[in-house]
Amino acid sequence: MNPRYGGARQRGFALVIVLWSLALLALLVSGLTAAGRTQIRLAHDMRGAAAAEAAADGAVQRAVFDLRGGTRVAGAVPWRVRIGGAVVAVTIEDQSDRINPNFSAPPLMASLLQASGLKPAPALELARRIVDWRTATPYSIDGGLKLDRYREAGLPYGPPGRPFLYINEIGLVPGVTADLLERLRPYVSVYQSGDPQMAAGAGREAVQTAEMINHAPVLAGFTTRDRIVQIRTAATMADGVRFIRTAVVLLRGKPLPGEPGWQILSWD
């Protein structure tokens, strides 16, 4: 073999190795740079999300303070407040006229279901199933075993014999469709501990209708001066990062000595 040819070939191989090494180094540097940028972007997003969450939570506290002080009332129209670098839209909904399904007798629940669009007969039947859910006995108020109705509906579970923890649980009762639950939702609250507080409203009207059906007073809960409000805050940062907080708050009408004037019931 010609020595000159062999040397050239070796130099060619060496050049290829160098070029490959440079290409790999470039790819490595590019990857590290992209990873660094990704980490910076993630850190920025996390910082923005934390700031938006803090602003939304702060707006809930301010809304409670305003409600307690009488400078703000519940209403469907949002109001806006700037907290730090965020603009927060705040909506307050008074839920004091709602009925608690954990206290309501069948005629009252039937009245609510009629208000949600059901006919009287199926409304009363479904109301009894709702009451069956929360009572500890294995027997239905209609007679027979509660579990049989769930098996007939092809459901793999039965009524737990405890109060509803969330309104969504009503949707687990046989016969309560997703559409019906959404129509029923504005009338009920698992946090209300008394009769509807408003002189007029869906809850009060349902009580009156139920008492006419039952020809006797209908238990809707316990009389209270407390109010239940839902506060929804949506915080938006300048770069578009957004966080939404929904809280249900108990405002005590007459707190006991040393007792706080309000209490967070749910925090989502």
C-alpha positions as CSV (number, residue, x, y, z in Angstrom):
1,M,0.0,0.0,0.0
2,N,1.2,3.5,-0.8
3,P,2.3,5.1,2.4
4,R,1.0,8.4,1.2
5,Y,-2.4,6.9,0.5
6,G,-2.5,5.2,3.9
7,G,-1.6,8.4,5.7
8,A,-4.3,10.3,3.9
9,R,-6.9,7.7,4.8
10,Q,-5.9,7.9,8.4
11,R,-6.1,11.7,8.4
12,G,-9.5,11.4,6.8
13,F,-10.7,9.0,9.5
14,A,-9.4,11.4,12.1
15,L,-11.2,14.3,10.5
16,V,-14.5,12.3,10.4
17,I,-14.1,11.5,14.1
18,V,-13.4,15.2,14.9
19,L,-16.4,16.3,12.9
20,W,-18.6,13.7,14.7
21,S,-17.3,14.8,18.0
22,L,-18.1,18.4,17.2
23,A,-21.6,17.5,16.1
24,L,-22.3,15.5,19.2
25,L,-20.9,18.4,21.4
26,A,-23.2,20.8,19.5
27,L,-26.2,18.5,20.1
28,L,-25.3,18.2,23.8
29,V,-25.0,22.0,24.2
30,S,-28.2,22.5,22.3
31,G,-30.0,20.0,24.5
32,L,-28.6,21.6,27.7
33,T,-29.7,25.0,26.5
34,A,-33.2,23.8,25.7
35,A,-33.4,22.0,29.0
36,G,-32.3,25.2,30.8
37,R,-34.9,27.3,29.0
38,T,-37.6,24.7,29.8
39,Q,-36.6,24.8,33.5
40,I,-36.7,28.6,33.5
41,R,-40.1,28.6,31.8
42,L,-41.4,26.0,34.3
43,A,-40.1,28.0,37.2
44,H,-41.7,31.2,35.8
45,D,-45.0,29.4,35.3
46,M,-44.9,27.9,38.8
47,R,-44.2,31.3,40.3
48,G,-47.0,32.9,38.3
49,A,-49.4,30.2,39.3
50,A,-48.5,30.6,43.0
51,A,-49.0,34.3,42.8
52,A,-52.4,33.9,41.1
53,E,-53.4,31.4,43.7
54,A,-52.4,33.7,46.6
55,A,-54.3,36.6,45.0
56,A,-57.4,34.5,44.6
57,D,-57.2,33.3,48.2
58,G,-56.6,36.9,49.3
59,A,-59.7,38.0,47.4
60,V,-61.8,35.4,49.3
61,Q,-60.6,36.8,52.6
62,R,-61.4,40.4,51.5
63,A,-64.9,39.4,50.3
64,V,-65.6,37.8,53.7
65,F,-64.3,41.0,55.5
66,D,-66.6,43.1,53.3
67,L,-69.6,40.9,53.9
68,R,-69.1,40.9,57.6
69,G,-68.7,44.7,57.6
70,G,-71.7,45.3,55.5
71,T,-69.8,47.0,52.7
72,R,-70.5,44.3,50.2
73,V,-73.6,42.2,49.4
74,A,-74.1,39.0,47.4
75,G,-74.9,39.5,43.7
76,A,-74.6,37.9,40.3
77,V,-72.4,40.7,38.9
78,P,-68.7,40.2,39.6
79,W,-66.6,43.0,41.1
80,R,-62.9,43.3,40.5
81,V,-60.0,44.0,42.8
82,R,-56.2,44.2,42.2
83,I,-54.1,42.1,44.6
84,G,-50.4,42.2,43.9
85,G,-49.8,41.7,40.2
86,A,-53.2,40.0,39.6
87,V,-56.7,41.3,38.7
88,V,-59.3,39.2,40.6
89,A,-62.9,38.9,39.6
90,V,-65.1,38.1,42.6
91,T,-68.6,36.7,42.6
92,I,-70.6,36.2,45.8
93,E,-73.7,34.0,45.8
94,D,-76.0,33.9,48.8
95,Q,-77.1,30.3,49.4
96,S,-79.2,31.0,52.5
97,D,-82.5,30.2,50.8
98,R,-81.4,26.7,49.8
99,I,-82.7,23.4,51.4
100,N,-80.4,20.8,53.0
101,P,-81.4,17.3,51.7
102,N,-80.1,15.9,54.9
103,F,-82.9,17.5,56.9
104,S,-85.7,17.6,54.5
105,A,-88.8,15.4,54.7
106,P,-90.1,13.6,51.6
107,P,-92.8,16.2,50.8
108,L,-90.2,19.0,50.8
109,M,-87.8,17.1,48.6
110,A,-90.7,16.2,46.3
111,S,-91.5,19.9,46.0
112,L,-87.9,20.7,45.1
113,L,-87.9,17.9,42.5
114,Q,-91.2,19.2,41.0
115,A,-89.6,22.6,40.8
116,S,-86.8,20.9,38.9
117,G,-89.3,19.6,36.3
118,L,-90.6,16.2,37.6
119,K,-94.3,15.2,37.8
120,P,-95.7,14.9,41.4
121,A,-95.8,11.1,41.5
122,P,-92.2,10.4,40.3
123,A,-91.0,13.4,42.4
124,L,-92.4,11.9,45.6
125,E,-91.0,8.4,44.8
126,L,-87.5,9.9,44.1
127,A,-87.7,12.1,47.2
128,R,-88.2,9.0,49.3
129,R,-85.2,7.4,47.8
130,I,-83.2,10.5,48.6
131,V,-84.3,10.2,52.3
132,D,-83.5,6.5,52.2
133,W,-79.9,7.4,51.3
134,R,-79.3,9.3,54.5
135,T,-81.1,7.1,57.0
136,A,-79.3,4.2,58.8
137,T,-82.0,1.6,58.6
138,P,-81.7,-1.1,55.8
139,Y,-85.4,-0.8,55.1
140,S,-86.9,1.8,52.7
141,I,-89.7,4.1,53.9
142,D,-91.6,2.7,51.0
143,G,-91.2,-0.8,52.4
144,G,-88.7,-3.6,51.4
145,L,-84.9,-3.4,51.4
146,K,-83.2,-0.3,50.1
147,L,-80.5,-2.3,48.5
148,D,-83.0,-4.1,46.3
149,R,-83.7,-0.8,44.4
150,Y,-80.0,-0.4,43.7
151,R,-79.7,-3.9,42.5
152,E,-82.7,-3.5,40.2
153,A,-81.1,-0.4,38.7
154,G,-77.9,-2.5,38.0
155,L,-75.8,-0.4,40.5
156,P,-72.9,-2.1,42.2
157,Y,-73.4,-0.1,45.4
158,G,-76.1,0.7,47.9
159,P,-77.1,3.7,50.1
160,P,-74.5,4.4,52.8
161,G,-77.0,5.3,55.5
162,R,-75.3,8.6,56.3
163,P,-75.9,12.3,55.3
164,F,-75.0,13.5,51.9
165,L,-71.5,15.0,52.0
166,Y,-71.7,16.7,48.6
167,I,-74.6,17.6,46.3
168,N,-73.0,15.5,43.6
169,E,-73.8,12.4,45.8
170,I,-77.5,12.9,45.1
171,G,-76.6,11.9,41.5
172,L,-75.9,8.4,42.9
173,V,-79.5,7.8,43.9
174,P,-81.3,5.6,41.4
175,G,-83.4,7.8,39.1
176,V,-81.4,11.0,39.5
177,T,-80.0,11.7,36.1
178,A,-77.1,14.2,35.5
179,D,-79.6,16.6,33.9
180,L,-82.0,16.4,36.8
181,L,-79.1,16.9,39.3
182,E,-78.1,20.1,37.5
183,R,-81.7,21.4,37.6
184,L,-82.0,20.5,41.3
185,R,-78.6,22.0,42.2
186,P,-79.8,25.7,42.6
187,Y,-82.3,24.6,45.3
188,V,-80.1,22.6,47.6
189,S,-77.0,22.9,49.8
190,V,-75.5,20.4,52.3
191,Y,-74.2,23.3,54.4
192,Q,-77.5,24.9,55.2
193,S,-78.4,24.2,58.8
194,G,-81.8,26.0,59.0
195,D,-84.9,27.1,57.2
196,P,-84.6,29.3,54.1
197,Q,-83.6,32.8,55.3
198,M,-85.1,34.9,52.5
199,A,-88.6,36.1,52.6
200,A,-89.0,34.9,49.0
201,G,-87.1,32.5,47.0
202,A,-86.9,29.0,45.7
203,G,-86.3,27.4,49.1
204,R,-89.1,29.3,50.9
205,E,-91.5,28.6,48.1
206,A,-90.7,24.9,48.2
207,V,-91.3,24.8,51.9
208,Q,-94.7,26.4,51.5
209,T,-95.6,24.1,48.7
210,A,-94.5,21.0,50.7
211,E,-96.5,22.1,53.7
212,M,-99.6,22.4,51.5
213,I,-99.0,18.9,50.1
214,N,-98.3,17.5,53.6
215,H,-101.1,19.5,55.4
216,A,-98.6,20.0,58.2
217,P,-95.3,21.8,58.9
218,V,-92.4,20.3,57.1
219,L,-89.0,19.9,58.7
220,A,-86.4,21.8,56.7
221,G,-83.7,22.1,59.3
222,F,-83.1,24.3,62.3
223,T,-83.9,28.0,62.6
224,T,-80.7,30.0,62.4
225,R,-79.5,33.5,61.7
226,D,-76.4,32.3,60.0
227,R,-75.8,32.8,56.3
228,I,-74.2,30.6,53.7
229,V,-72.4,32.2,50.8
230,Q,-70.4,30.9,47.9
231,I,-67.4,33.1,47.0
232,R,-65.8,32.5,43.6
233,T,-62.6,34.3,42.7
234,A,-60.7,34.2,39.4
235,A,-57.2,35.8,39.5
236,T,-55.5,36.6,36.3
237,M,-51.8,37.7,36.1
238,A,-50.4,40.1,33.5
239,D,-48.9,37.2,31.5
240,G,-52.3,35.4,31.4
241,V,-51.7,32.8,34.2
242,R,-55.1,32.2,35.9
243,F,-56.3,30.6,39.0
244,I,-59.9,30.0,40.2
245,R,-60.9,29.5,43.9
246,T,-64.4,28.6,45.0
247,A,-65.2,28.7,48.7
248,V,-68.4,28.1,50.6
249,V,-68.4,30.2,53.8
250,L,-70.6,30.3,56.9
251,L,-71.2,33.8,58.2
252,R,-72.5,33.5,61.8
253,G,-75.3,35.8,62.6
254,K,-74.6,35.9,66.3
255,P,-71.3,34.3,67.2
256,L,-70.7,33.2,70.7
257,P,-68.0,34.9,72.8
258,G,-64.6,33.9,71.5
259,E,-66.2,32.2,68.4
260,P,-65.0,33.5,65.0
261,G,-67.7,35.3,62.9
262,W,-67.1,33.1,59.9
263,Q,-66.0,29.6,58.9
264,I,-64.8,28.1,55.6
265,L,-67.0,25.1,54.8
266,S,-65.4,24.1,51.5
267,W,-62.3,25.2,49.7
268,D,-61.9,24.1,46.0
